[in-house]
Amino acid sequence: MQYQHGDLNIETLSLGELNTNCYLVWDSETQEAMIIDPADEGSFISEKILELKLKPKYIVLTHAHFDHILGLLEVKLNFDIPILMHEADNFLLESLPERAQHWLKRNTLPAPAAEQFINEPDQIAFGNFEFKILNTPGHTPGSICIYNQEIIFSGDTLFKNAIGRTDLSYSNPQAMRNSLQKIFELNKNLVIYPGHGEPTTIQTEKQDY
């Protein structure tokens, strides 16, 4: 599914057994792009990037749960671009093989290391666009959202009619409540592109909390 916000284009790829959203986000003028959460099927993601004639600049992780990074190694090898993530989720990145085996009974190679740890209020620029980082711990310690004046990529913090689970050993329900409040203080018209499911808006989701 493809969406457009002026010269900003978004290709949503729903991948893997958990239907995790990988986003290709690019400037139609320059074709420069960022890849958000290479969820699975790294070869498919890579083929789509070539098909769209994109020039990827970064791989950005909203968090490092296994279902969001299964395609990371292949995409990294194919394009040799830096991986950006919050340092607090590095333990999840480093334990990808064990977690994939536990949850999916699937053997995977280790994930490549992140080249850059990002943190609020860092910014990510490509083409004519600039995105801000919002720290949103709760689902995982290093969960982040990536946003500009029109859209926000919320990872597994906020979905359409739902929020991310906080019953995991490293999750934090109070931190999740604080993170949701931070998101709801942003422009209510922002379109939310979540880690799973369909887009929504801050205004729509705010009404439920």
N, C-alpha and C positions, 0 to 999 in steps of 0.2 A: 504494500500500500504506500502510495506517495502523497505527500502533503507539500504545500507551498505557502510561504510567508514572504511575499515580495520576491526578492532575489535569493532568499534562503529556501533550500529544498531539503526535504526529509524523506528518506526511503526507510520504511519499517520492514524488517525481516523478522518474522516470528519463527524461532528455531529451537530444535531439540525437543526432548521428551516433555519438558515443562513449558513449552511455547514461550520462550523468553525472547523479549524484543531486543534486537540489535538495531541500532540506528546509524544510517549513513547521512551525514549532515553536511551540505556543501553550498558554496556561493556559486550561483549560476554564471556569474561574470568571469570568475577566475578558475572555477572547478576545484579550488582548494577545499579540503574536507576534513572532518574529524569522524572517527569511528567510535561509537559509544557502545560498550558491552558486546564484544564479539562472542555471542552466546554459544554457538556450536557451528559445525559445518564450515570451518575456516576456508575450505576450497570454494564453497558456494559464495561466501561473503567476498572472497577475492575476485571471483568471476564477475560478480555484480559490480564491484568497483571498476574493473576493466571495461565492462559493458557500458557503464555510465561515463567512462573516460574521466574519472575523478583523479585528483592529485591529493591523496591522503597525507595529512601532516602529523596527526596524533591518533593514538588509541587511548580513549579515556574510559576509566571504569567508575561507575556509580558506586559500586562496592564489589567485593571479590568472592561472592558466593560462586560455587562451582558452575552453576547453570548459566552464569553470565560470562564465564571465561574459558569455556571448553574449546572455543575456536581461536583463542588468543595466540597460541604458539604458531599456528600455521599462518595467520594474518601477519604476525610479527616477522616471520621468516620471508614471507612474500614481499613485504613492502619496507622492512627495516626502518620503521618509524618509532619514535619514543612512546612508551607506555606511561600514562599518568594516572595516579591514584592517591588516595589518602593513606598515610603510613600506618594508621591504626588497623587497617585491614590486611596488612602484609602477611600476618599469620595465616589468613585464609588463602591467599595467593600461594604461599609456600606449601600448603597442605592439600593442593588440588588433587593429586592422585589418590590420597587416602579418602578424601570426601567423595570423590566421584565413585570410588569403589564401594563405599558405604551406602550411598544413596541410590546409585544407578547400577551397581554391580558391574561397573565398566572400568577397564584398564585404560589409563591415560598417562601420557608423558608429563613430567613436571612443567609447570608454567614458567615462561621467561620472567626474569626480574623486572620490576618497574625501574625506569630510568629517572623518573622525577616524581617526588611526592608533592601533592598539591593540597592546599589548605585555604579556607576562607581568610582573606578576601582575594585570593589569586584570580587571575583572568586567563582565558585561553583565546587566542586570536588566530583566525585563518581567513583568507580572502579579505572582504570588507567588513567582517563581523567579529564581534568580541563577546565572549560569554564569561559570566562570573561564576565563582564557586561558592556554594552555600553548604556549610557543614550541617549534616542532618543525621547525627547518630541516633541509634535506637534499635533499628533492625539489625545493624552491625555497628561496631564502634567507629568504623571509618566510612560510613555511608555519606555520600555527598549528592547534592543536586547541582545541575548545570543550567544556567538561565541567562536570558537577555530581556529586553523590554517587551517581548511578545510571547516567548515560550519557555517552558522549564522541563528538563528531563529529570524525573523524580526517582528513578531506580525503583527499589522495592520499598520506598518510604510511603508513597501515596499512590493509590490506584483509583480507577473509577469505582466508586461506592465501596471502597475498602482501604485499609492501611496494611503495612507490612507486619508480619508476625514478630512478636517480642517474647516468645516462650523459649527461645534458644538460650544456651548457657551463657553466651556472651552478649545477649540482647539486653536492652534496658528500657522498660516501659515508661519511666519518667522522662528519660532522654527522648523517647519517641514523642511524647506529648509536647515537650519543648520544641522539638524539630517541626512538628506539624504547625505549632503556633508561629514559628518563624516563616514557614511557607505561606500561611494564611495572611501574614502581614504584607506580603508582596502584592503587586497589582492584581486585583481580582479577575481581570480579563485574561491573564496569562493562560495559554493552552498548556495542559499537562500531558507530556508523553511519558507514560509509566513503563516500568520494567516488564510488565505483563499486561495484556488486555488493550483496550481501546483508549484513545485520547479522551480527555475531559477538560474542565477548567477549574481554576481555583475557586471561582464563585460558586460553582455547582457543588464542589466537595466541602467547602466551608460551611454550607448550610446543614451538613450532617454532623458537625462537631461543635 
